[in-house]
Amino acid sequence: MSGKDKISYFYDGDVGSVYFGPNHPMKPHRLCMTHHLVLAYQLHNKMEVYRPHKAYPVELAQFHSPDYVDFLQRITPNTQDLFLNDMVKFNLGGDCPVFENLFEFCQIYAGGTIDAARRLNNKLCDIAINWAGGLHHAKKCEASGFCYINDLVLGILELLKYHARVLYIDIDVHHGDGVEEAFYFTDRVMTVSFHKYGDLFFPGTGDVKDVGEREGKNYAINVPLKDGIDDGSFLRLFRTVIMKVVECYAPGAIVLQCGADSLAGDRLGKFNLSIDGHAACVRFVKQLNLPLLVTGGGGYTKENVARCWAVETGTLLGVELPNEIPENDYIKYFAPDYSLKRPTGHMENLNSKSYLNTIRQQVCENLSAIQHAPGVQMHEVPPDFYIPDIDEDGQNPDERVNRHMQDKQVQRDDEYYDGDNDNDHIMNDA
């Protein structure tokens, strides 16, 4: 084991085989590509690799309304015509299509984040990774922004059983609205989201003035940014804000959402971060030495998402990955140069120094208004609905790891549509 941190990594190959439909930007196939890079770089040998349990409906209903969970269980592409009113009520269709194995997909990615939180709670690891998670837009009673079940909220609820205060950090290009909304009225969770804001950019929320209400007032931090932000500007702001947050709030655990749509050249994003810049945020949070749950999120240029999350798995392990990508099942996606690092685009950074200073000052003012580290009356910890098997001595280590290495996914014929070969993506606006 390199370094002192014990890392648990969750993966189930089935999560990467679902298909949102033709022309839909969300490609779960990117999770298979990420995992195969992790394997190719031999990172799995330095972590404990687990297949997550499939979250039970009762677990999903810890946050989501039972009728919404029940609907997700029942809806299929063949039966959706029978549920037209419910489709509208729960916001399915369009951005959030109904597809084969939708509910199982939700169970797997949510189960991974819940299991990750439980391993952290039981001090079985220092860092837990679930790249399939991070679906931060889902609301209590509806789907939103390609997200159906909000695994992040469910993971945070688990952590709150053992920690008085949990810090949520979101570096996806989109505002982490579903997580913020879930904890908007409490000081038990501080949400910090760095995102593009303005020009009707989805989801249209996350103004610096939105700070939480009632007991949660000043416990929601929003860092709204403009197009083209680069590594230097982003990192300076990120480090300043996060240091101040940790100093004021003293969290017991951190959840970090690493949406890769904030990278340069993303199909939907408008930022200009390099993979190194994105990973520097992960490194900074890791160095805070608090129990850390790391998830994926957005990211719509698949091979760059895979590169990014592989590099960040290395970052969390303290391993620098060679730039030349080793042979793996998806090597052809990384043509023509087969390298891990990508050049950033040439987008203009519309975030002036004065704008960033104004945002920083506003955030620091909001933080100075909170009482330091709010005290919480902790109650007896409720039992887990599902207790993961933590008798590692009794487990067969070969079985535990090799099942994952056998999770080979074959590319679907309908995975691609015209112009989706991703090598032509270095964006028309780059």
TAFEN-V947967 format. One line per field, one symbol per residue. phi: phi as a letter, one per 20 degrees, with the letter a starting at -180 (. if undefined). psi: psi as a letter, one per 20 degrees, with the letter a starting at -180 (. if undefined). burial: + if it has 16 or more other ideal C-beta (glycine too) atoms within 10 Angstrom, else -. A space follows every 50 residues. Layout:
phi: ???
psi: ???
burial: ???
//
This chain:
phi: .emefeddcdbcgffeefcfpfmeffcggffffffffgffemfffdcedc effegfgfffffdffgfffffffefcgfdffecfffgfgdmeomfdfecg mgffgffffffffffgffffgelebeccdcffeneeefdgcbfalmddde ffffffgffffdcfccddccdffefffffgffdfdcefcddccdbfcoll fgendofgfecoclfefmdddddfcdgnfdggfffgfgffffffffffel febcddedgefefgnffdfceceefffffffffffgffldgcddcerfqc dgffffgfffgfffgfemdeegfeffgbfdgffdfeeldfedfffdffee efgffffffgffffffffeeffkgfcfedgfffffceffdeffeeeffff efgffefedegffefdcgndemeeeflfef
psi: oprhpppppppphhhiiqoirqjphonihhhggghhggghjkhhijrppq pqqopqhhghjhgqqhhgggghhhprhhihhikgghgggjkqrchmrprp kghhgghghhhghggghhhghjkirhpppnhiakniiprgjqqqljpgpn hggggghghihiphpppppojqhqpmhhgghhkhjqjhpppoporpprkk pqjjrkqhiojrrchjpjjpppnprrqjprgggghgggggghggghghhm qhqppoolpjiiqqjqhhrkrlqrhggghhgggghhiilqpppprbcroj nghhgggghgghggghikpppqhpprprhkhhijqiikqgqqqrakqpoj nrhhghggggggghgghiiqqpmpqpoprppqqqhooqojnhhiqohghg ghhhhimppppqhjhqrpjkjhijikphj.
burial: ----+-++++++++++++++---++++++++++++++++++-++-+++++ +++++---+++-++---++-++--+-------+--++--+++--+++++- -++-+++++++++++++++++---+++++++++++++++--+++++++++ ++++++++++++++++++++++++++++++++++-++++++++++++--- ++--++-+-+++---+-++++++++++++++-+++-++--++-+++-++- ++++++++++++++++++++++++++++++++-+++---+++++++++++ +++++++++++++++++---+---+--+++--++-----+-+-++-+-+- +----+--++-++--++--+---+---------+---+------------ +--+--+-+----------+-+--+++---
//
